[in-house]
């Protein structure tokens, strides 16, 4: 039995390495597929946490231009962390109705007033 122990340990380590590498390869392929399928109108989040709508994709230079409230920024395609949803227009990302009434118990603060604690 003493001669089999190192062999069993090596087999277990090899199996763990195989399954770990296999999972990482699947994740890498899924990310590559996501980046290749980015198209204008998709809402995305960059690795810096910036939310925007894809305006254009340049496959030759491997860049993507994002529209963030009328400001156009160019990023490498690899800077996209996730695609939030597909086919979103800029108009649908505008903030909700600004005339929101405060919840019960909240106090209203006038614009320009100083809050003292």
C-alpha positions in Angstrom: 0.0 0.0 0.0 2.9 2.4 0.7 4.0 2.2 -3.0 0.5 3.2 -4.2 0.1 6.3 -2.0 2.4 8.6 -4.1 0.7 7.4 -7.3 -2.8 8.1 -6.0 -1.7 11.6 -4.8 -0.2 12.3 -8.3 -3.4 11.1 -10.0 -5.6 13.3 -7.7 -3.4 16.3 -8.3 -3.5 15.7 -12.1 -7.2 15.4 -12.0 -7.7 18.6 -10.1 -5.4 20.4 -12.5 -7.3 19.0 -15.5 -10.7 20.1 -14.3 -9.5 23.5 -13.2 -7.9 24.2 -16.6 -11.0 22.9 -18.3 -13.2 25.3 -16.4 -11.0 28.3 -17.1 -10.9 27.4 -20.8 -14.7 27.4 -20.9 -14.9 30.8 -19.1 -12.3 32.2 -21.5 -14.3 30.9 -24.6 -17.6 32.3 -23.2 -15.9 35.8 -22.6 -14.4 35.8 -26.1 -17.8 34.9 -27.6 -19.5 37.7 -25.6 -16.9 40.2 -26.8 -17.2 39.1 -30.4 -21.0 39.4 -30.3 -21.0 43.0 -29.0 -23.0 45.2 -31.4 -24.3 48.8 -31.5 -27.2 49.3 -29.1 -25.9 46.8 -26.5 -25.7 48.2 -22.9 -22.4 47.2 -21.4 -20.3 47.7 -18.3 -16.6 48.3 -18.6 -13.9 46.9 -16.2 -13.8 50.3 -14.6 -17.5 50.1 -13.8 -18.7 52.6 -16.5 -22.1 51.9 -17.9 -22.8 52.9 -21.5 -24.4 52.0 -24.8 -22.3 50.7 -27.7 -22.3 53.2 -30.5 -19.9 51.5 -32.8 -17.5 48.5 -33.0 -14.3 48.6 -35.0 -13.1 45.1 -35.6 -9.9 46.1 -37.4 -8.5 48.1 -34.5 -10.4 46.0 -31.9 -12.1 49.0 -30.2 -15.6 49.9 -29.2 -17.1 53.4 -28.9 -19.6 53.9 -26.0 -22.2 56.5 -25.8 -22.6 57.8 -22.2 -25.3 60.5 -22.1 -24.0 62.1 -25.3 -20.3 61.7 -24.5 -18.5 59.2 -26.8 -15.6 57.3 -25.3 -13.5 54.7 -27.1 -12.2 51.6 -25.3 -10.5 48.4 -26.3 -13.0 45.7 -26.7 -11.3 43.7 -23.9 -12.3 46.6 -21.5 -15.9 45.4 -21.6 -16.7 43.3 -18.5 -20.3 42.4 -19.2 -23.1 43.0 -21.6 -26.1 44.0 -19.5 -28.7 43.7 -22.3 -29.0 43.8 -26.0 -30.7 46.4 -28.2 -31.0 49.2 -25.7 -31.5 52.7 -27.0 -30.0 55.8 -25.3 -33.5 57.2 -24.7 -34.4 54.2 -22.5 -31.5 54.8 -20.2 -32.6 58.4 -19.3 -33.3 58.8 -15.6 -36.8 58.4 -14.2 -39.2 61.2 -13.8 -37.3 63.9 -11.7 -40.6 64.9 -10.0 -40.4 62.1 -7.4 -42.1 62.8 -4.1 -40.1 61.9 -0.9 -41.2 58.8 1.0 -43.1 59.0 4.2 -40.9 60.2 7.0 -38.3 61.8 4.6 -37.8 65.5 4.9 -37.5 67.7 1.8 -34.4 69.7 1.4 -34.5 72.9 -0.7 -31.8 73.2 -3.4 -28.8 75.2 -2.2 -29.7 74.8 1.5 -27.1 73.7 4.0 -27.8 70.6 6.0 -26.6 70.7 9.6 -26.3 67.6 11.8 
